[in-house]
Amino acid sequence: MKQQRRVAVTSPQTRVALAGRRSGAPASPPHLAPADAERARRIHDRQLRYALAVLGLLGALLLGLPLVLASIPALDTVRLAGIPVSWLAVAVLPFPLMALLAGWQLRKAERVERSWPVRRRVVR
């Protein structure tokens, strides 16, 4: 029996997307007007400051919680549903706090973007 040639089946959209990559030329970033570039830089800087603050709080949470629990050994003897409270604190407490930190970071980043008005240009 003759073996059939294998054929890769792709969507036309996939072929178009892959065809652009074969050129070897990297995509150039969009060119911004000087005022828009300055606006983008300022927004980026403020968002980076908030992100670093959240990262610091996250580090304090993840490193501080075990230190606090180690400094209070009585929590190892207190049990809830047969599980030491210190274990529950490490297993359950960080995740809602991380979600709150992420939500706070998102709100701050969006507020920064809204605080810098976009200059609308009329194209004629």
N, C-alpha and C positions, 0 to 999 in steps of 0.2 A: 504494500500500500504506500502511496506517495504521501509524504508529510506536507501538510499545508503550511504556508508561510504565516507566521503570526503577525497580526496587525494591531497597532495601538489605536484604540477608539477614543477620541477626545471631542469635546465640544468645540464648535467654531470659536467661541470666546476664549477658550483655553489656548487654542492655536495662535490667536492674535496676541494674547498676553505673552506666550512663550516666544513668539517671533520677535517681539521687541527686545527681549533679553539677549538674543543671539548677536546683536550688533556689536556688543562689547563696549559701547560707549555708555558711561554712567549717566544717569539722569541728572541734569543740572537743577539746582534749587531755583525756585521762582525768584525773580529780581523784584525787589521792593523799592518803592520810592524812599528817599532818606527819612522822611517823617514817619512812614510806616515801619521802617526798619528800627528806628529809635523807639517807637511805641512797642514793637514786638520785644525788643531788648529789655525795656523797663518791665513789661508784663512778665517776661521770663525770670528776671531777677527777683521780683516780688514773690512769684510762685515758688521759686527755688528756696527763698528764705522760709516760707511757710512749710515747704516739704522737709527742710532740714530740722525745723522745730518739731515736726511730727516724728521724724526719724529719731530725734533725741528723746522724745517722750516714749516712743516705742522701745528704745534701748533701755530706758529707765524702768519701764514696766517689766520687760523680759529679764533684766538682770536684777532689778530691785525686789521683785516678788519672791524669788527663792531666798534672797538675803533676809527679807522680813520674816519669812516663814522659818528660816533657820534660827533667827533670833528669838522666836517664840516657840520653844519646844513643846509647850503644853498643847498646842494644836494637834500634835501627833496622837495624843491620847483621846481627844474629843472625836467621837465618831458620829457620822450621819449615814443611816442605812448601812451600817457596818463598814463604812469607808472612812479613813481618817480625813478630817477637815482640811488638813494641809495638802493632801493629794487632790481633793476636790478643787481647792483653790488653784492649784497649778494646772489641772486638767480643764477647768471650766471658766475660770475668771478671765484669763487673757483674751479669749476670742471675742466676747461682746465688747471689751474695751478696745481691741484692735479695730472692730467694725465702727465703733464710735469715732476713733481717730481718723479712719479712712473717710467717713462722712464729713467730719469737720474739715479735713484737708480739701475735699472736693468742693464744699461750700465756699471755703476761702479762695480757692483757685478760680471758681466761677465768678465770685464777687470782684476779684482783681480784674478779670477780663471785662466785666460790665462797667467797672469804674473808669476805664479808659475809653472815651467815646471814639467810635469809628468815624473817620471823615469820609463822608459820601461825596464822590465826584460825579458830576453830571457829564456823561459822554455824549458828544453831539456828532 
